[in-house]
Amino acid sequence: MSIGQDRLKRRMARGVEFLGSEVAILGGAMSWVSERNLVAAISNAGGFGVIACGAMTPELLDAEIAGTKALTGKPFGVNLITMHPQLFDLIAVCAKHQVGHVVLAGGLPPAGSLDAIKANGAKLICFAPALSLAKKLIRSGVDALVVEGMEAGGHIGPVSTSVLAQEILPAVADQVPVFVAGGIGRGEAIAGYLDMGAAGVQLGTRFVCATESIAHANFKKAFIRASARDAVASVQIDPRLPVIPVRALKNAGSELFTAKQREVAQALDEGRIEMGEAQLQIEHYWAGALRRAVIDGDVEHGSVMAGQSVGMVAREEPVAGIIATLMEEAAQALERRAA
Ligand SMILES: Cc1cc2nc3c(=O)[nH]c(=O)nc-3n(C[C@H](O)[C@H](O)[C@H](O)COP(=O)(O)O)c2cc1C
């Protein structure tokens, strides 16, 4: 083992212990993309795969977890969205399968969900979009945090990964493992965040074009062609609409989303729907649009969610190759620290 590889191993030790994987790299859950094949491939390659439950019913999640278990004996996690109407049934499905790690996305854990997840011995991972929320989540008993910046693909907050990492890592990294996400395309960046105190990292965009990913060939082609500046955040047209910005490759679908927002805003104006229903309609729109792009291959009218690291996705290759490259780049960066 080289000096760099040894340094990398030691810096990842805490994350590896927490996840039960070989390397502290999480495959960020991506709706429609992170299903059994990609999740199992990431875990089999030594990383930590996470199933994206998204809008799945408890029955579908049940089948997806069973399917993933059939493909890997390694640990993997499940990502649940807090606003799912059957959140507690989904938690029960995870418990039934003794899923070791549950990631809760989409806001603070709703009342009772933290206890329900931890009651069965699962570890709970939450997103911390600000330092104050990171501290609050730790006080409430969360086991680990993901700090995700606005460079990421999918739903994003307003602050960059580099700023969140600087604000949050020094303040809380000694209390719980913190995984940094958003905009990571190469191992040098992984080495940097580990040096700052991160227990590991989470990548989404970089795994979309894995050979094992079931994303449609058109979706993968769009990723391979795109550069960083093509992955843009959606625009919120009405301040009343609680629209969380989404980063995706710009296309005709971006325009359709603006039209959808206008339609929902008008329905609100006319008192035809409540605010909660408005938010749900917007979320359903995204779920449908993402499916059209990932599964059907309609990359013009669907939503091609992608992070800014998309410019560093150059080809389709097996997950094991992607992880090996990232680890090699990180080890070489750490090796150079000696000079
Ligand atoms: C196509 C796509 C779909 C995503 N869907 C979800 C999701 O359902 N739930 C979630 O928590 N994060 C989702 N994400 C975010 C990823 O889990 C991950 O945190 C993010 O991709 C990391 O940033 P990166 O894209 O710069 O690597 C999605 C990202 C992409 C690119």
The ligand as an SDF file (V2000), in Angstrom:
LIG
                    3D

 31 33  0  0  0  0  0  0  0  0999 V2000
  -31.1080   12.2090  -11.3290 C   0  0  0  0  0  0  0  0  0  0  0  0
  -30.9920   12.5300   -9.8540 C   0  0  0  0  0  0  0  0  0  0  0  0
  -32.0290   12.1640   -8.9890 C   0  0  0  0  0  0  0  0  0  0  0  0
  -31.9240   12.4050   -7.6070 C   0  0  0  0  0  0  0  0  0  0  0  0
  -32.9370   11.9980   -6.7740 N   0  0  0  0  0  0  0  0  0  0  0  0
  -32.7890   12.1330   -5.4260 C   0  0  0  0  0  0  0  0  0  0  0  0
  -33.7670   11.6000   -4.5350 C   0  0  0  0  0  0  0  0  0  0  0  0
  -34.7540   11.0070   -4.9450 O   0  0  0  0  0  0  0  0  0  0  0  0
  -33.5680   11.7570   -3.1990 N   0  0  0  0  0  0  0  0  0  0  0  0
  -32.4440   12.4070   -2.6980 C   0  0  0  0  0  0  0  0  0  0  0  0
  -32.3120   12.5310   -1.4780 O   0  0  0  0  0  0  0  0  0  0  0  0
  -31.5030   12.9170   -3.5280 N   0  0  0  0  0  0  0  0  0  0  0  0
  -31.6380   12.7800   -4.8640 C   0  0  0  0  0  0  0  0  0  0  0  0
  -30.6370   13.2420   -5.6990 N   0  0  0  0  0  0  0  0  0  0  0  0
  -29.3770   13.7800   -5.1060 C   0  0  0  0  0  0  0  0  0  0  0  0
  -28.3170   12.6670   -4.9490 C   0  0  0  0  0  0  0  0  0  0  0  0
  -28.7110   11.7330   -3.9840 O   0  0  0  0  0  0  0  0  0  0  0  0
  -26.9440   13.2050   -4.5070 C   0  0  0  0  0  0  0  0  0  0  0  0
  -26.9920   13.7680   -3.2090 O   0  0  0  0  0  0  0  0  0  0  0  0
  -26.4090   14.2550   -5.4560 C   0  0  0  0  0  0  0  0  0  0  0  0
  -26.5180   13.7870   -6.7610 O   0  0  0  0  0  0  0  0  0  0  0  0
  -24.9530   14.5820   -5.1090 C   0  0  0  0  0  0  0  0  0  0  0  0
  -24.4330   15.5790   -5.9000 O   0  0  0  0  0  0  0  0  0  0  0  0
  -23.7500   15.3180   -7.3370 P   0  0  0  0  0  0  0  0  0  0  0  0
  -24.8640   15.0800   -8.2820 O   0  0  0  0  0  0  0  0  0  0  0  0
  -23.0440   16.6030   -7.5990 O   0  0  0  0  0  0  0  0  0  0  0  0
  -22.8320   14.1450   -7.1850 O   0  0  0  0  0  0  0  0  0  0  0  0
  -30.7530   13.0460   -7.0850 C   0  0  0  0  0  0  0  0  0  0  0  0
  -29.7200   13.4300   -7.9750 C   0  0  0  0  0  0  0  0  0  0  0  0
  -29.8150   13.1730   -9.3360 C   0  0  0  0  0  0  0  0  0  0  0  0
  -28.6650   13.5690  -10.2530 C   0  0  0  0  0  0  0  0  0  0  0  0
  1  2  1  0
  2  3  1  0
  2 30  2  0
  3  4  2  0
  4  5  1  0
  4 28  1  0
  5  6  2  0
  6  7  1  0
  6 13  1  0
  7  8  2  0
  7  9  1  0
  9 10  1  0
 10 11  2  0
 10 12  1  0
 12 13  2  0
 13 14  1  0
 14 15  1  0
 14 28  1  0
 15 16  1  0
 16 17  1  0
 16 18  1  0
 18 19  1  0
 18 20  1  0
 20 21  1  0
 20 22  1  0
 22 23  1  0
 23 24  1  0
 24 25  2  0
 24 26  1  0
 24 27  1  0
 28 29  2  0
 29 30  1  0
 30 31  1  0
M  END
$$$$
